[in-house]
Amino acid sequence: DGRTGTFVIGNDRFPASVLDLPCVVESYKTYDDSALVKTADVGQMILVRDSGEASPDVVEYRHGLTPPMRDARKRRFRREPDLNPELVQRVEKDLVNIMSGGTVENLDILDTNFSDAGDENARNANKKAPPAAAAKPEVPDTGGNAGEPDGSDSDDSDDSM
């Protein structure tokens, strides 16, 4: 598959795999210990394993090269939105019409229930609704103190604070 091979050092052989990194890593080099020069953009790494270890099933290494990049793809990058291409084309066409001085042709994109609720709220803004009595939910007594009275009913309480 072009991603597995053998790493040889001396007389020892180790299985190796080429894995993609979750993001591009820049590498730098210095000649005088003060100025850095960018040398490459690293996008892959070679993972060398012990002889008994299984090869990875994925092509991308989930974690970056350093501990802060653990689960980098999941924690740092946004998921692509699920967009309907037809909806995007209709909205784009409507935006071009609006910018050229026209009107919107496809009003079914907007939620009509939202605009109706806004109109009704505007009409009833001067009317005051009668206050509704809040019903308390029935909560069974669980006996959290195992039959002991609450601390507030005790005669031994210290109010010296």
Buried (B, 14 or more C-beta within 10 A) or exposed (E): EEBEEEBEEEEEEBBBBBBEBBEEBEEEEEEEEEEEEEEEEEEBBEBBBEEEEEEBEEEEBBBBBEEEBEEBBEEEEEEEEEEEEEEEEBBEEBEEBEEEEEEBEEEEEEEEEEEEEEEEEEEEEEEEEEEEEEEEEEEEEEEEEEEEEEEEEEEEEEEEE
